[in-house]
Amino acid sequence: MSSPLLEVEGLRVAFGDAEPVVRDVSFTLTPGRVLALVGESGSGKSVSAMSVLGLLPPEARVSGSARFRGEELVGASDETLRAVRGAGIGVVFQEPMNSFTPVLSIGTQVAEAVTAHPTDLGRAAVSARVDELLRAAGLTDPERIRKAYPHELSGGQLQRAMIAMALAGDPVALIADEPTTALDVTVQAGILDLLRRLGRERSLAVLLITHDMGVVADVADELLVMRRGDPVEHGTVAEVFAHPAADYTRQLLAAVPSLEARGGPADAAADVEGDPSTARADEAEANRASRPLVAQLRDVAVRYTRRGGPTVSGIDLDLRAGETVGLVGESGSGKSTIGRALAGLVPVVAGSVQVDGSDLRTAKGRRLRELRSHVGIVFQDPASSLNPRQTIGWSIAEPLLVHGTASGPDREDRVRELLTAVQLDPSWAERFPHQLSGGQRQRVAVARALALRPALVIADEPTSALDVTVQAAVLDLLARLQDEFGFGMLLISHDLAVVRQLADQVLVLHDGRVVERGSTESVLDDPQQDYTRMLLAAAPVADPVRQAARREAWRAWEGVAS
């Protein structure tokens, strides 16, 4: 085995005079191998990694040892750290949209990384180097990407551009901080494939920071599990997944939503006359048909501009009280557009949009406003959707204020009732969003969506940025509240395991059209379309052995579906 490039021993990090947030963390990075730092939000993963390169705020106090090629980085001079950053260790940050400067082109920013270290390259050579890096990151149209601004690229393209920038100094090690968070399954699979290929071709030592155990099973060789700043387990991926020693590791693995059938293999019996599964399916369909419709789309088309074709077209959907319909597909497939159509927020140019028995397309004025009160929306990122200057109590009460459905003490009572329903202390109504964790903010977003007792809830990627244990709690919360209040839910998600857990029916979207639909079990257990099979193969599972086989299946189906 190659000699370690980075050796971290007894790393401790504290901010100001507070107690350390990272305690006695030790690990090594070796060429050609991937070490995953795993744990919940706040476990100290990113703080540990960024402390090595001196990228923490000035009040951070770092002790212990971090030797890169034998040179100590803890307490090193700014000059020493600048020489290591980029040229020795590259960094792929978690949010590329926030990491890139919005007013400069991608090419300009990658070129800055190329010229950040001493080089004798002229302008033409720098431009050629930028194109080379973009190609190495899997971007097949480097000239267009180089001229584009960050807002003109998709999430996957931005992440690849961020990887290209991290490679600009020809580093020997790479820190990848949550590189696939909020990406759809096929884009995520492509990014993981890229990291695997780069590690192999360039003998990169990779430190992967993630909360996704499926990603760990797919790409990592070793993992270090952290909890509240402490290392709790360290070993090879095969050993830890097969025989986790720590209770916390077992909890993380148990919290991962499963792609497997909810009823197990026995429920996958053949559909033959007299089979009990057939009777159960018929009974379930009859029960579904007896419930009232809360939303219905018929041949709906949405077009954002006067010119060009529709973004989505020919969409039919029935959603009943107490039922969850999952919309799945890649980014740009039209999932969120359909959700916005049901909320009356986008221009529907054809078809009918029925919500609680009335057509949104023909409703105007007071009637349209009233219909919108029947729809609650849980947005993807509560940190962006909650007003940072207002208390969470105000955010939950805002729909009541807008629609004038409660005032004074009644409104305050309703806020307390909703906070209790989402399992938050009613006294927290006076807190601000920044004082809550990501999972707590998402609970506030759910409470606000339910403020007007809607017949329809649109949940747009409600758990995409949450770690596995928080995600499991939010999913359980949504299921419990649906049982209690009986609303129909449109679940928009790229995570097929989440759809498996919550949805009764599934619609698969591709390029603005429904390519497959049916019950969750029929679509996910026996997909009829190559595109659906490719989506399923791209979703990583928390099992290294099975994931290796699924990876090869994804590559095969990707070629067929494209």
Residue, then its C-alpha position, 0 to 999 in steps of 0.5 A: m500500500s502507498s504511503p499516506l499523503l495526509e496523517v491527522e492525529g488527535l485533532r481538536v477544534a474549538f471556537g473561542d472559549a467554548e468547549p471543543v466541537v471536534r475531539d481526538v479525530s485521527f485518520t489518514l488519506t492514501p493515494g487511490r483510496v476514498l475515506a468517508l467522514v460520516g455522521e449527522s449534521g453538527s457531528g464535526k465532519s466539515v469542521s474537521a476537514m476544513s481545519v486541516l487547510g486553515l479554512l475555519p474562522p479566525e476564532a477557531r482554535v485547532s490543536g493536534s497534528a495534520r501532516f501533509r507529506g510530512e509537513e505540519l499544517v496545524g499552526a503553519s504559516d499562511e504562506t505554507l497553507r496557500a501552497v498546499r491549498g489547490a496545488g496539494i489538496g483540492v476542495v469541492f464545496q457543498e453548494p456550488m451555486n453559493s461557491f461560484t461568483p454569480v457575476l463572473s463566467i465559469g471559465t473566468q473562475v476556473a482560470e483564476a484557479v489555474t493561475a492561483h499558483p506560479t505558472d508560465l502559461g499564456r492566455a491561450a494556454v490558460s484557456a486550453r487548460v480550462d477546457e481540458l479541466l472541464r472535459a476531465a470533469g465530464l463536461t462534453d461542451p467545454e466552450r459553452i460551459r466556459k462562457a456560461y454564468p453559474h445560473e445558466l448551468s444545471g446543478g450537476q453541471l455546476q458540481r462538475a465545474m466545481i470539481a474541474m476547479a478543484l483539479a486546477g492545481d493538479p492536487v494529489a488529494l481531494i476533499a469533497d464536502e457533500p458533493t451530491t446533496a440535492l442532486d437527482v439520482t442519475v446526476q448523483a451516479g454520474i458525479l460518483d462515477l467521476l470521483r471514482r474515475l479521477g481517484r483511479e486515473r490520478s491516484l487521488a486520495v479522497l476525503l468524502i464528507t457525506h450523510d448518505m450511507g448509499v453514497v458511502a457504499d458506492v464509492a468509499d473504501e473506508l469510513l470514519v463515523m462521527r457523532r457530536g464531535d467524537p469519532v465512534e467507529h473507523g474501518t473498511v466499508a465492507e467490515v463496518f456495513a457488515h458488522p457495525a460495532a457502535d450503536y450509533t452506526r447501527q442507528l444510521l444504517a437503520a434510518v436509511p430508507s429502503l428501495e425494497a418492497r415494503g411488504g417484503p418478498a412475500d408481497a411480490a407474489a405473481d398476479v394470478e387468479g386466486d392469489p391473495s395479493t390480487a385480492r388485496a390489490d383489488e381491495a386497495e383500488a376499490n378503497r382508493a376509488s371511494r375517496p374524494l378527489v382533492a386534485q385532478l389534472r387532465d391533458v395539462a400543458v405548461r409553457y413559460t414563454r410565448r415562443g417554443g414548446p411547452t415545458v410539460s404536456g399531456i399530464d393526467l393525474d388524480l389525487r385523492a384524500g389521504e393518498t400520496v402520489g409521487l412524482v419522480g424523474e431527473s432535474g428538468s423533467g417537469k416535477s416542480t412545474i406540475g406542483r406549481a400548476l396545482a398551486g396556480l403559480v404557473p401559466v397553464v396553456a392547455g387542459s384543466v386543473q381541478v383543486d377541491g372540485s374547482d378549476l384553477r384556470t377559470a377561477k379569478g379574484r376572490r375565488l382563485r385566492e380561496l382555492r389557493s388556500h386549499v393548497g399547502i406547500v412544503f418547499q425544498d429548502p426551509a432556510s430559504s423559504l422562511n423569513p430570517r427576520q421574522t419569528i417562526g411563529w410569525s411564519i406559521a401564522e402568515p397564511l392565516l393573516v393573508h387569508g384572514t381566517a384567524s386573528g388575535p388569540d385564535r391565531e396564537d392558539r392555532v400556531r401553538e396547535l401546529l407546533t405541537a402537531v409537528q412535535l416542536d415546543p409551542s414556546w419556540a414560536e418566538r425563535f428565529p429560523h437561524q436558531l433551529s436545526g435543518g430538521q426543525r426548520q423543515r418541521v416549521a415548514v410543514a406546520r406552515a403548510l398545514a396552517l389553513r387545513p388544506a385539502l392538498v399538500i405539495a411536498d417539493e423535495p422535503t428531505s433532500a438536504l437532511d441527514v438520514t436520521v432527521q430525514a426518517a423523522v420528517l418522513d414519519l411526521l408527514a405520514r402521521l399528519q396525513d393519517e391525522f388530517g386526511f390531506g392528499m399529498l403530491l410528493i416531488s422527489h428524486d429519492l426513490a427510497v423516500v417515494r417507496q416509503l410514502a407514496d401510494q401511486v407513482l408517476v415517472l416523468h421524462d422531458g415533460r411527459v409521463v412515461e410510466r405510472g401505477s401503484t408504487e409497488s408495480v412501478l418500482d418492483d416491475p418497471q416497464q420502461d427503460y428510463t424507469r429501470m435506469l432511475l432505479a439502478a442509479a439509486p445507491v443502496a447502503d450495501p457495498v456488495r449489492q451496490a457494486a452490482r447496481r452500479e454496473a446495471w446503471r451503466a448498462w441502463e444509462g446507455v439503453a435509456s439515452 
